[in-house]
Amino acid sequence: MLARNSYSQEFIAHCRTRIGSDVQAYRKLAAASGQSSASALEAIEPVYFNNLLLAMDAFFTHRTRTLEKKDGNPLNEVRVLCRSIVENDAVLMKDSTINLNPAKSVLGLAVGDSIRLSLEEFVRISDAYFAEMLVKFAE
């Protein structure tokens, strides 16, 4: 598939709604879990949200890197996080093509940090990601 320069606002909104539904499903599970399930929920949380990050990025996997830029924006951050999850056992790796500064990034992760997304972290990065998608890629 060729690189994409744009996505309809409706498509971006639809993808955001689908991801939001998955976040709500986790919240319902967490609310329904009793104290005896707390450790199991803690164990599954980073697995669930790391995988949800991969799913979210897959909706826009063919986005043009030229429009995305390489300045450490949320799209770049998600790109580096996903690559690190898939290729480096969920340990943040350096991407020499992207200027990702932990002090300016959404999650503040540095090279070598373990990627274990919590609900709160996933919500922050997904909100920033979809906002940036609208700015850079909405038709």
C-alpha positions as a printed NumPy array, in Angstrom:
array([[  0.   ,   0.   ,   0.   ],
       [  1.165,   3.504,  -0.757],
       [  1.706,   6.   ,   2.025],
       [ -1.34 ,   8.003,   3.078],
       [ -1.365,  11.784,   3.255],
       [ -4.817,  12.062,   4.788],
       [ -7.673,  10.3  ,   6.525],
       [-11.239,  11.486,   6.757],
       [-12.243,  13.083,  10.03 ],
       [-14.949,  10.431,  10.245],
       [-12.389,   7.624,   9.994],
       [-10.187,   9.193,  12.681],
       [-13.229,   9.65 ,  14.931],
       [-14.33 ,   6.055,  14.289],
       [-10.888,   4.719,  15.238],
       [-10.86 ,   6.866,  18.369],
       [-14.295,   5.516,  19.328],
       [-13.13 ,   1.916,  18.841],
       [-10.095,   2.493,  21.043],
       [-12.292,   4.291,  23.582],
       [-14.586,   1.259,  23.698],
       [-11.628,  -0.968,  24.523],
       [-10.56 ,   1.411,  27.301],
       [-14.121,   1.336,  28.678],
       [-14.129,  -2.46 ,  28.603],
       [-10.98 ,  -2.465,  30.727],
       [-12.497,   0.055,  33.137],
       [-15.582,  -2.143,  33.536],
       [-13.413,  -5.164,  34.193],
       [-11.376,  -3.227,  36.76 ],
       [-14.536,  -1.982,  38.487],
       [-15.987,  -5.481,  38.619],
       [-12.794,  -7.031,  39.949],
       [-12.661,  -7.576,  43.646],
       [ -9.684,  -7.116,  45.909],
       [ -8.732, -10.751,  45.354],
       [ -8.337, -10.003,  41.622],
       [ -6.205,  -6.879,  42.09 ],
       [ -2.865,  -8.586,  41.435],
       [ -4.2  , -10.29 ,  38.301],
       [ -5.521,  -6.969,  37.032],
       [ -2.173,  -5.293,  37.74 ],
       [ -0.419,  -8.031,  35.785],
       [ -2.669,  -7.754,  32.736],
       [ -2.865,  -3.929,  32.605],
       [  0.468,  -3.271,  30.827],
       [ -0.041,  -6.234,  28.496],
       [ -3.492,  -4.985,  27.551],
       [ -2.481,  -1.367,  27.005],
       [  0.774,  -2.147,  25.19 ],
       [ -1.256,  -4.287,  22.785],
       [ -3.957,  -1.645,  22.5  ],
       [ -1.25 ,   0.86 ,  21.525],
       [ -0.194,  -1.478,  18.704],
       [ -3.813,  -1.792,  17.562],
       [ -4.313,   1.976,  17.652],
       [ -1.231,   2.637,  15.57 ],
       [ -2.191,  -0.085,  13.075],
       [ -5.209,   1.99 ,  11.987],
       [ -2.773,   4.57 ,  10.586],
       [  0.276,   2.445,   9.814],
       [  0.626,   3.844,   6.278],
       [  0.701,   7.507,   7.297],
       [  3.311,   9.577,   5.504],
       [  6.398,  10.169,   7.594],
       [  6.988,  13.468,   5.791],
       [  3.712,  14.87 ,   7.135],
       [  4.247,  13.24 ,  10.514],
       [  7.623,  14.997,  10.809],
       [ 10.424,  13.825,  13.106],
       [ 10.235,  16.345,  15.946],
       [  9.194,  14.044,  18.778],
       [  5.445,  14.701,  18.478],
       [  2.896,  12.144,  19.78 ],
       [  2.771,  10.346,  16.411],
       [  6.544,   9.873,  16.576],
       [  6.334,   8.771,  20.184],
       [  3.759,   6.111,  19.369],
       [  5.803,   4.976,  16.358],
       [  8.904,   4.505,  18.549],
       [  6.912,   2.844,  21.34 ],
       [  5.303,   0.372,  18.937],
       [  8.56 ,  -0.467,  17.231],
       [ 10.171,  -0.992,  20.631],
       [  7.326,  -3.224,  21.825],
       [  7.549,  -5.39 ,  18.712],
       [ 11.306,  -5.416,  18.078],
       [ 12.901,  -4.85 ,  21.499],
       [ 10.802,  -6.743,  24.061],
       [  8.972,  -3.577,  25.165],
       [ 12.146,  -1.707,  26.088],
       [ 12.343,   1.758,  24.538],
       [ 14.976,   1.828,  21.838],
       [ 16.594,   4.79 ,  20.152],
       [ 15.322,   5.789,  16.739],
       [ 18.01 ,   7.856,  15.048],
       [ 15.461,   9.327,  12.62 ],
       [ 13.2  ,  10.804,  15.329],
       [ 14.108,  13.485,  17.862],
       [ 12.239,  12.044,  20.842],
       [ 13.079,  14.051,  23.971],
       [ 11.747,  12.396,  27.159],
       [ 11.308,  15.8  ,  28.831],
       [  8.98 ,  16.944,  26.043],
       [  7.26 ,  13.648,  25.264],
       [  3.817,  12.628,  26.486],
       [  5.005,   9.699,  28.607],
       [  8.507,  10.883,  29.488],
       [ 10.123,   7.523,  28.741],
       [ 13.841,   7.419,  27.956],
       [ 15.852,   4.933,  25.911],
       [ 16.229,   1.757,  27.968],
       [ 13.002,   2.258,  29.934],
       [ 10.534,  -0.608,  30.086],
       [  7.258,   0.053,  28.266],
       [  4.472,  -1.06 ,  30.607],
       [  1.549,   1.218,  29.878],
       [ -1.038,   1.834,  32.56 ],
       [ -4.61 ,   2.884,  31.88 ],
       [ -3.753,   6.495,  32.707],
       [ -0.649,   6.518,  30.504],
       [ -2.509,   4.941,  27.605],
       [ -5.307,   7.5  ,  27.842],
       [ -2.743,  10.348,  27.821],
       [ -0.824,   9.028,  24.813],
       [ -3.942,   8.064,  22.844],
       [ -5.548,  11.481,  23.419],
       [ -2.373,  13.206,  22.219],
       [ -2.053,  10.8  ,  19.274],
       [ -5.585,  11.358,  17.99 ],
       [ -5.293,  15.134,  18.461],
       [ -2.098,  15.098,  16.381],
       [ -3.729,  12.87 ,  13.743],
       [ -6.464,  15.484,  13.333],
       [ -3.942,  18.305,  12.975],
       [ -1.633,  16.588,  10.512],
       [ -3.752,  14.089,   8.597],
       [ -7.452,  15.026,   8.689],
       [ -8.994,  15.842,   5.322]])
